[in-house]
Amino acid sequence: MKLFEIGQMIKELRKEKGITQEQLAKNSAISRVTLGKLERGQMGSVSIKTLDIILNALDYEIDFSKKDKYSFGLPTLDEFK
């Protein structure tokens, strides 16, 4: 998973569980504004710990997978189309 996809996935998981941003933010002890920025791909300075707390609230965890050696976690120009 690329970095810009993390927020999209969190949003999808949240909606699947029928949880509002406000509820997830409260359960994760972060602001709704921070969660909204994360879901929109504006990660800024969100820490790994914060991601872990959010994913834990959704019953998920951070996992590692082998990446393509040419992938840097950012979208390619083709992926913006």
PyMOL commands that set and color helices and strands:
alter all, ss='L'
color gray80, all
select helices_A, chain A and resi 3-16+21-28+32-39+48-57+78-80
alter helices_A, ss='H'
color red, helices_A
deselect
rebuild
show_as cartoon
